[in-house]
Amino acid sequence: MTRMLLLLLLALPVFAQQIRIDLAAKLAPLEIDRVALGQGGLSEQPMWNDRVNEVRMLHPRIIRLFVQEYFDLLPAAGTYHWDTLDASVDTIRKTGATPLMNIDFKPRVLFPNIDERIVDPSSYEQWDELIYQMVRHYKERGSGIQYWEVANEPDIGESGGCPYLFTTENYTRYYQHTVNAIRRADPAAKVGGPALANSRSPILPALLDFVEKSNVPLDFVSWHIYQQRSEDSAGDDRLRPRPSEAASGAQTRNHSERMEYGAAGSSAESAISALLHSRDRVSNERGRARLLVLLPYSGFSG
């Protein structure tokens, strides 16, 4: 019996693996203040204005703000209302952070019917002007807003708190109109999306193909990860550094994100999530440098 076991062991293949650890190597600074927070658009009131001091102690650099219909930005055609949204923007600024504005609303004037599948406004001319006026307002106000994100979880619609349920075709059309209006108001603005619920959604490769074939800007790509393993949510291959980029020292940013929400009774306090990881990367395609910035955040939920 002993001889048989020995023969079996000798017959097993041996897989030699060598692991090299370079303790002197450095990838990038941790920059913990890049970890951002998010405020859900569940109310027109600042959801945590009595927690500004506590949030400020976290030294956040960015807080993501859902710009939703509660703010009533277009109460009538050609009439703009900013005061309510101003209050939430000001609350974020008091923490020392700057807002990342997530455009995620349907003004009744432009969307008279409530239907998540209706994603195009009744007038793109009025929509473009609304976005232009909003971005210009905050630029002139000195709010320091740099990032504008187009939609939130557009691949699952109302299930993800988004009034839009997009397809690959209509998201790119909506994205083009929206970011062109943003850049018209602020040429230095960083624009992107699509803040997918599922990083494997066909909306992402459709967006990447669209911007490659057009002059539409894309400064960052965003998606959400709800799995525990980051490898479960690998996105489009074009988001990964190519060997030529690594060899040339191109610096890119790419992040995987996990959001966990927790409500504490009826208060606006919530659990603050940790993100999985982040890193930088720049993709040079067709002679155009494009910075893919995926901004991590966790959420406040009332």
Number of C-alpha atoms within 10 A of each C-alpha: 6 7 8 9 10 10 11 10 11 10 9 8 7 8 6 5 6 6 5 6 7 7 6 5 7 7 7 8 7 10 8 11 12 16 22 26 27 24 24 17 23 17 14 16 14 20 20 20 17 12 13 15 11 11 18 16 10 16 16 20 20 27 27 26 25 28 25 23 19 17 22 20 22 20 13 13 12 10 9 14 14 15 12 15 20 17 15 23 22 16 20 29 20 15 22 18 25 24 28 26 23 24 20 21 21 27 20 16 17 17 16 12 10 11 13 17 13 17 19 17 18 13 11 14 11 16 22 20 17 22 22 20 18 18 23 18 15 17 16 11 11 9 16 14 21 17 22 25 27 23 28 28 27 29 26 19 19 16 14 15 17 21 25 27 22 22 16 16 12 15 23 22 14 19 22 21 16 23 24 19 23 25 19 17 21 18 10 11 18 21 24 24 25 25 22 23 20 20 23 15 18 14 22 25 17 16 22 16 12 17 14 16 9 9 11 16 17 21 20 21 24 25 25 22 21 15 12 10 12 15 9 12 18 15 17 14 9 10 19 16 19 13 9 9 16 13 9 8 11 15 14 20 20 23 24 24 24 21 20 16 14 15 13 11 9 8 11 18 19 18 15 18 21 16 19 15 13 18 16 17 22 22 21 12 9 8 7 10 11 17 20 21 25 23 26 28 25 23 22 24 23 20
